[in-house]
Amino acid sequence: MENVLILFSEIGENTKKILDETKKSTNPLAVIYRTTLEEQLHAIKDLMPFLKKNKPNLEEIKKALSIVYHDDDISETTYRAWKRAIHWQDESHLYSTEEIDLFFQKNKKNLKDAAKELLGLYDSEKIKYIVPTFYFNHSQKG
């Protein structure tokens, strides 16, 4: 569980960096993905005490885990739409999208790595309803 704790700590730090980098944007797409990231960050904070345990009861962490994974999917898609919009509106000089891209990529990798760890700790029939299956499909191939 220590690996999962480390991975989610890194996700939280990367999410804070994305929020900081984009805090000035008032674009409606940015507002949507920032709101989603703020919810994800709150869920990570809720998870941290449980992840410090050797193997927390799945019932204790399933809601927060589900929020983190589903918010990642929503925020990444909305972020890509925002990124296209700022390039189209010639505002790309205002934001470091390359740096934000890097944080999103790191988060995605960490979530996939955490999915692999969680799959090893919990019954796959139960965890598949908490973590979207495409995180597992990746982790089982690699």
C-alpha positions as a Python dict, from the first residue, in 0.01 Angstrom:
ca = {
    (1, 'M'): (0, 0, 0),
    (2, 'E'): (303, 225, 42),
    (3, 'N'): (343, 242, -337),
    (4, 'V'): (-20, 351, -375),
    (5, 'L'): (34, 619, -111),
    (6, 'I'): (338, 753, -296),
    (7, 'L'): (157, 748, -631),
    (8, 'F'): (-146, 935, -497),
    (9, 'S'): (80, 1186, -320),
    (10, 'E'): (247, 1261, -653),
    (11, 'I'): (-91, 1289, -826),
    (12, 'G'): (-198, 1541, -562),
    (13, 'E'): (118, 1747, -610),
    (14, 'N'): (84, 1744, -989),
    (15, 'T'): (-281, 1843, -962),
    (16, 'K'): (-187, 2140, -742),
    (17, 'K'): (65, 2247, -1006),
    (18, 'I'): (-195, 2226, -1284),
    (19, 'L'): (-439, 2430, -1076),
    (20, 'D'): (-173, 2690, -1002),
    (21, 'E'): (-64, 2714, -1367),
    (22, 'T'): (-421, 2770, -1488),
    (23, 'K'): (-568, 2977, -1204),
    (24, 'K'): (-598, 3293, -1416),
    (25, 'S'): (-804, 3138, -1694),
    (26, 'T'): (-1171, 3235, -1703),
    (27, 'N'): (-1248, 3025, -2010),
    (28, 'P'): (-1556, 2809, -1933),
    (29, 'L'): (-1366, 2492, -2031),
    (30, 'A'): (-1090, 2579, -1786),
    (31, 'V'): (-1347, 2642, -1514),
    (32, 'I'): (-1494, 2296, -1575),
    (33, 'Y'): (-1166, 2107, -1564),
    (34, 'R'): (-1038, 2311, -1271),
    (35, 'T'): (-1355, 2230, -1076),
    (36, 'T'): (-1303, 1863, -1156),
    (37, 'L'): (-938, 1880, -1050),
    (38, 'E'): (-1034, 2053, -725),
    (39, 'E'): (-1279, 1771, -652),
    (40, 'Q'): (-1007, 1517, -736),
    (41, 'L'): (-762, 1690, -503),
    (42, 'H'): (-1018, 1687, -222),
    (43, 'A'): (-1076, 1312, -276),
    (44, 'I'): (-699, 1249, -264),
    (45, 'K'): (-679, 1435, 67),
    (46, 'D'): (-961, 1215, 197),
    (47, 'L'): (-777, 902, 79),
    (48, 'M'): (-438, 975, 231),
    (49, 'P'): (-510, 869, 593),
    (50, 'F'): (-653, 537, 470),
    (51, 'L'): (-363, 474, 232),
    (52, 'K'): (-122, 495, 525),
    (53, 'K'): (-276, 171, 654),
    (54, 'N'): (-134, -161, 538),
    (55, 'K'): (-450, -259, 348),
    (56, 'P'): (-755, -41, 413),
    (57, 'N'): (-1101, -187, 381),
    (58, 'L'): (-1220, -125, 25),
    (59, 'E'): (-1547, 15, 160),
    (60, 'E'): (-1348, 294, 331),
    (61, 'I'): (-1178, 411, 13),
    (62, 'K'): (-1403, 317, -277),
    (63, 'K'): (-1587, 649, -305),
    (64, 'A'): (-1272, 862, -299),
    (65, 'L'): (-1091, 626, -539),
    (66, 'S'): (-1382, 637, -781),
    (67, 'I'): (-1384, 1018, -772),
    (68, 'V'): (-1011, 1040, -839),
    (69, 'Y'): (-1024, 807, -1139),
    (70, 'H'): (-1341, 942, -1294),
    (71, 'D'): (-1234, 1303, -1243),
    (72, 'D'): (-907, 1228, -1420),
    (73, 'D'): (-1098, 1111, -1725),
    (74, 'I'): (-1326, 1416, -1723),
    (75, 'S'): (-1055, 1674, -1653),
    (76, 'E'): (-816, 1541, -1916),
    (77, 'T'): (-1079, 1549, -2189),
    (78, 'T'): (-1195, 1897, -2091),
    (79, 'Y'): (-835, 2018, -2065),
    (80, 'R'): (-764, 1904, -2422),
    (81, 'A'): (-1069, 2101, -2542),
    (82, 'W'): (-946, 2409, -2351),
    (83, 'K'): (-598, 2367, -2497),
    (84, 'R'): (-741, 2360, -2851),
    (85, 'A'): (-951, 2667, -2771),
    (86, 'I'): (-661, 2877, -2643),
    (87, 'H'): (-452, 2787, -2947),
    (88, 'W'): (-741, 2869, -3178),
    (89, 'Q'): (-803, 3197, -2993),
    (90, 'D'): (-431, 3276, -3009),
    (91, 'E'): (-398, 3284, -2629),
    (92, 'S'): (-146, 3001, -2601),
    (93, 'H'): (128, 3246, -2502),
    (94, 'L'): (-59, 3303, -2174),
    (95, 'Y'): (-26, 2943, -2051),
    (96, 'S'): (248, 2682, -2041),
    (97, 'T'): (48, 2400, -2197),
    (98, 'E'): (360, 2186, -2244),
    (99, 'E'): (415, 2188, -1868),
    (100, 'I'): (48, 2118, -1798),
    (101, 'D'): (58, 1832, -2052),
    (102, 'L'): (350, 1683, -1862),
    (103, 'F'): (159, 1694, -1531),
    (104, 'F'): (-144, 1528, -1691),
    (105, 'Q'): (79, 1257, -1841),
    (106, 'K'): (246, 1193, -1506),
    (107, 'N'): (-93, 1170, -1337),
    (108, 'K'): (-222, 925, -1597),
    (109, 'K'): (86, 705, -1556),
    (110, 'N'): (59, 716, -1177),
    (111, 'L'): (-311, 628, -1191),
    (112, 'K'): (-239, 331, -1415),
    (113, 'D'): (42, 217, -1186),
    (114, 'A'): (-186, 257, -883),
    (115, 'A'): (-456, 57, -1064),
    (116, 'K'): (-209, -228, -1103),
    (117, 'E'): (-125, -213, -731),
    (118, 'L'): (-493, -198, -633),
    (119, 'L'): (-573, -492, -857),
    (120, 'G'): (-312, -692, -666),
    (121, 'L'): (-464, -594, -330),
    (122, 'Y'): (-836, -625, -394),
    (123, 'D'): (-1076, -859, -570),
    (124, 'S'): (-1087, -765, -939),
    (125, 'E'): (-1463, -818, -946),
    (126, 'K'): (-1507, -543, -686),
    (127, 'I'): (-1236, -299, -791),
    (128, 'K'): (-1343, -289, -1156),
    (129, 'Y'): (-1652, -91, -1054),
    (130, 'I'): (-1441, 167, -874),
    (131, 'V'): (-1156, 213, -1122),
    (132, 'P'): (-1249, 240, -1493),
    (133, 'T'): (-1142, -72, -1677),
    (134, 'F'): (-914, 106, -1925),
    (135, 'Y'): (-672, 171, -1637),
    (136, 'F'): (-656, -205, -1578),
    (137, 'N'): (-629, -301, -1942),
    (138, 'H'): (-314, -91, -1967),
    (139, 'S'): (-166, -222, -1644),
    (140, 'Q'): (-230, -585, -1732),
    (141, 'K'): (-51, -551, -2067),
    (142, 'G'): (257, -388, -1923),
}
